[in-house]
């Protein structure tokens, strides 16, 4: 049976309802009773994070870490807040703390890469995305941001490969289509740039171009014809 008066249960209900001010007030009352209450300290940082009071959130993370040097929950909340404050050098320090203990933490590997990207250290960022992808080849964050890093390094051909892989994982992210299209544009591949912007995967582009040549029409008209045929088949 669930104890409805259990602080964890009460805080969880507030969190799930998005009542972050109430959650913070409740944690404050708990801390008046016991200033080292870990549940109250951790959830104060979480509530403040959602209230976008990032400096205050970090203060509570540090209080947790003063009690328990390695608290994964506090470290990740602190990383998130530091990223929001654009304090990427400090974020890297927290990421390294986690990775020294658990080098296979995918979330932290991705966060390490993101901070390195923001510091314009793209080659180093790729190393961490590669580590994440060895653990999960469908890690959309690593795929997307490795593509972005490669793009910054002007390695457009390889960046297209990673945008394409990311699109295969989640085709609903239209940002991928646009970024992949822009990479093709930088390579001077206008037909591919157009097709990428329509959400076409690389593996399907060549056939569309061949069909357009065979039918003596533009790639645009061939794509429209293909879509028309698909709709007709569905009926």
C-alpha positions as CSV (number, residue, x, y, z in Angstrom):
1,X,0.0,0.0,0.0
2,X,1.2,3.5,-0.9
3,X,1.7,5.9,2.0
4,X,0.0,9.1,0.8
5,X,1.8,11.1,3.5
6,X,5.3,9.9,2.4
7,X,7.2,13.1,1.3
8,X,8.4,11.3,-1.9
9,X,4.8,10.5,-2.9
10,X,3.7,14.0,-2.2
11,X,6.6,15.5,-4.1
12,X,6.0,13.1,-7.0
13,X,2.4,14.2,-7.3
14,X,3.4,17.8,-7.4
15,X,6.0,17.2,-10.0
16,X,3.7,15.2,-12.2
17,X,1.1,18.0,-11.9
18,X,3.7,20.7,-12.8
19,X,3.2,22.4,-9.5
20,X,6.9,23.4,-9.1
21,X,6.2,26.4,-6.8
22,X,4.3,24.2,-4.4
23,X,6.9,21.5,-4.7
24,X,9.6,24.1,-3.7
25,X,7.5,25.4,-0.8
26,X,7.0,21.8,0.5
27,X,10.7,21.0,0.2
28,X,11.5,24.3,2.1
29,X,9.3,23.1,5.0
30,X,11.1,19.8,5.1
31,X,14.4,21.5,5.2
32,X,13.3,23.6,8.2
33,X,12.9,20.3,10.1
34,X,16.1,18.8,8.7
35,X,18.5,20.9,6.7
36,X,20.3,17.8,5.3
37,X,17.1,16.1,4.1
38,X,18.4,14.7,0.8
39,X,15.0,14.2,-0.8
40,X,14.1,17.9,-0.1
41,X,17.5,19.1,-1.3
42,X,17.4,17.1,-4.5
43,X,13.8,18.1,-5.3
44,X,14.4,21.7,-4.5
45,X,17.1,21.8,-7.2
46,X,14.7,20.0,-9.6
47,X,11.8,22.4,-8.9
48,X,14.1,25.4,-9.3
49,X,15.4,24.0,-12.6
50,X,11.9,23.8,-13.9
51,X,11.2,27.3,-12.7
52,X,14.3,28.4,-14.7
53,X,16.0,29.6,-11.6
54,X,19.3,28.0,-12.6
55,X,21.7,29.6,-10.2
56,X,19.5,28.7,-7.3
57,X,19.2,25.2,-8.6
58,X,22.9,24.9,-8.6
59,X,23.1,26.1,-5.0
60,X,20.9,23.1,-3.9
61,X,22.9,20.7,-6.1
62,X,26.1,21.8,-4.3
63,X,24.4,21.3,-0.9
64,X,23.7,17.7,-2.0
65,X,27.2,17.2,-3.3
66,X,28.7,18.6,0.0
67,X,26.9,15.7,1.8
68,X,27.5,13.1,-0.9
69,X,30.4,13.8,-3.2
70,X,29.1,11.6,-6.1
71,X,25.4,12.0,-6.4
72,X,24.4,11.3,-10.0
73,X,21.1,13.1,-9.6
74,X,22.6,16.3,-8.3
75,X,25.4,16.3,-10.9
76,X,23.0,15.9,-13.8
77,X,20.7,18.7,-12.5
78,X,23.8,20.9,-12.1
79,X,25.0,20.1,-15.6
80,X,21.6,21.0,-17.1
81,X,21.6,24.3,-15.2
82,X,25.1,25.1,-16.2
83,X,24.3,24.5,-19.8
84,X,21.3,26.8,-19.6
85,X,23.6,29.5,-18.1
86,X,26.1,28.8,-20.9
87,X,28.8,27.9,-18.3
88,X,30.2,25.1,-20.5
89,X,33.6,24.9,-18.9
90,X,32.0,24.2,-15.6
91,X,29.6,21.7,-17.2
92,X,32.6,19.8,-18.5
93,X,34.0,19.4,-15.0
94,X,30.7,17.9,-13.8
95,X,30.6,15.6,-16.8
96,X,34.1,14.3,-16.2
97,X,33.2,13.6,-12.5
98,X,30.4,11.3,-13.7
99,X,32.4,9.7,-16.5
100,X,35.3,8.9,-14.1
101,X,32.9,6.7,-12.2
102,X,30.8,5.5,-15.1
103,X,32.3,5.9,-18.5
104,X,29.3,4.4,-20.2
105,X,26.7,6.9,-19.1
106,X,25.2,7.9,-22.5
107,X,23.4,11.0,-21.2
108,X,26.7,12.4,-19.8
109,X,28.7,11.4,-22.9
110,X,26.2,13.4,-25.0
111,X,26.3,16.4,-22.6
112,X,30.1,16.3,-22.7
113,X,29.9,16.5,-26.5
114,X,27.3,19.3,-26.4
115,X,29.5,21.5,-24.1
116,X,32.5,20.9,-26.3
117,X,30.5,21.9,-29.3
118,X,29.5,25.2,-27.6
119,X,33.2,25.8,-26.8
120,X,34.0,25.3,-30.6
121,X,36.0,22.1,-29.8
122,X,34.2,20.0,-32.4
123,X,36.9,17.3,-33.0
124,X,36.9,16.5,-29.2
125,X,33.1,16.5,-29.2
126,X,33.0,13.8,-31.9
127,X,35.1,11.5,-29.7
128,X,32.3,11.5,-27.0
129,X,29.5,11.1,-29.6
130,X,31.4,8.1,-31.0
131,X,31.6,6.6,-27.5
132,X,27.8,7.1,-27.0
133,X,27.1,5.5,-30.5
134,X,29.1,2.5,-29.6
135,X,26.8,2.0,-26.7
136,X,23.6,2.9,-28.6
137,X,23.8,3.2,-32.4
138,X,20.4,4.9,-32.4
139,X,21.2,7.6,-30.0
140,X,19.5,10.5,-31.8
141,X,21.3,13.2,-29.7
142,X,24.8,11.7,-30.6
143,X,23.8,11.2,-34.3
144,X,22.4,14.8,-34.7
145,X,25.3,16.5,-32.9
146,X,28.0,14.5,-34.5
147,X,26.5,15.6,-37.9
148,X,26.6,19.2,-36.6
149,X,30.2,18.9,-35.5
150,X,31.3,17.4,-38.8
151,X,29.4,20.3,-40.5
152,X,31.4,22.8,-38.5
153,X,34.6,21.0,-39.5
154,X,33.4,21.4,-43.2
155,X,33.3,17.6,-43.5
156,X,29.9,17.9,-45.3
157,X,29.8,14.5,-47.0
158,X,30.2,12.6,-43.7
159,X,27.9,15.0,-41.9
160,X,25.2,14.1,-44.4
161,X,25.7,10.4,-43.5
162,X,24.9,11.1,-39.9
163,X,22.0,13.4,-40.6
164,X,20.6,10.5,-42.7
165,X,21.1,8.0,-39.9
166,X,19.4,10.4,-37.4
167,X,16.5,10.8,-39.9
168,X,16.1,7.0,-40.0
169,X,15.8,6.9,-36.2
170,X,13.3,9.8,-36.1
171,X,11.9,11.2,-39.4
172,X,9.6,13.6,-37.6
173,X,12.5,16.0,-36.8
174,X,12.3,18.4,-39.8
175,X,15.5,20.2,-38.6
176,X,17.4,17.1,-39.9
177,X,15.9,17.5,-43.3
178,X,16.9,21.2,-43.5
179,X,20.4,20.7,-42.1
180,X,21.1,17.8,-44.5
181,X,19.8,19.9,-47.4
182,X,22.1,22.8,-46.5
183,X,25.1,20.3,-46.4
184,X,24.3,19.2,-49.9
185,X,24.1,22.8,-51.0
186,X,27.6,23.4,-49.7
187,X,28.7,20.5,-51.9
188,X,27.0,22.1,-54.9
189,X,24.5,19.2,-55.2
190,X,21.3,21.1,-55.9
191,X,19.1,18.1,-56.7
192,X,20.1,16.3,-53.6
193,X,19.6,19.5,-51.6
194,X,16.0,19.8,-52.9
195,X,15.2,16.1,-52.2
196,X,16.8,16.3,-48.7
197,X,14.6,19.3,-47.9
198,X,11.5,17.1,-48.8
199,X,12.6,14.4,-46.3
200,X,14.0,12.0,-48.9
201,X,16.7,9.6,-47.6
202,X,20.0,9.3,-49.4
203,X,19.3,5.7,-50.5
204,X,16.2,6.9,-52.4
205,X,17.7,9.9,-54.1
206,X,19.6,8.2,-56.9
207,X,16.6,6.3,-58.1
208,X,14.5,9.5,-58.3
209,X,17.2,11.2,-60.3
210,X,17.5,8.2,-62.7
211,X,13.7,8.2,-63.1
212,X,13.7,12.0,-63.8
213,X,16.3,11.5,-66.5
214,X,14.5,8.6,-68.0
215,X,11.2,10.5,-68.1
216,X,12.9,13.7,-69.3
217,X,11.6,15.8,-66.4
218,X,13.0,17.7,-63.4
219,X,13.6,16.0,-60.1
220,X,10.8,18.2,-58.7
221,X,8.3,16.8,-61.2
222,X,9.5,13.3,-60.7
223,X,9.1,13.5,-56.9
224,X,5.5,14.9,-57.4
225,X,4.8,12.1,-59.8
226,X,6.1,9.5,-57.3
227,X,3.9,11.0,-54.5
228,X,0.9,11.0,-56.8
229,X,1.5,7.3,-57.6
230,X,1.8,6.5,-53.9
231,X,-1.5,8.2,-53.1
232,X,-3.2,6.4,-56.0
233,X,-1.9,3.0,-54.8
234,X,-3.3,3.7,-51.3
235,X,-6.8,4.3,-52.7
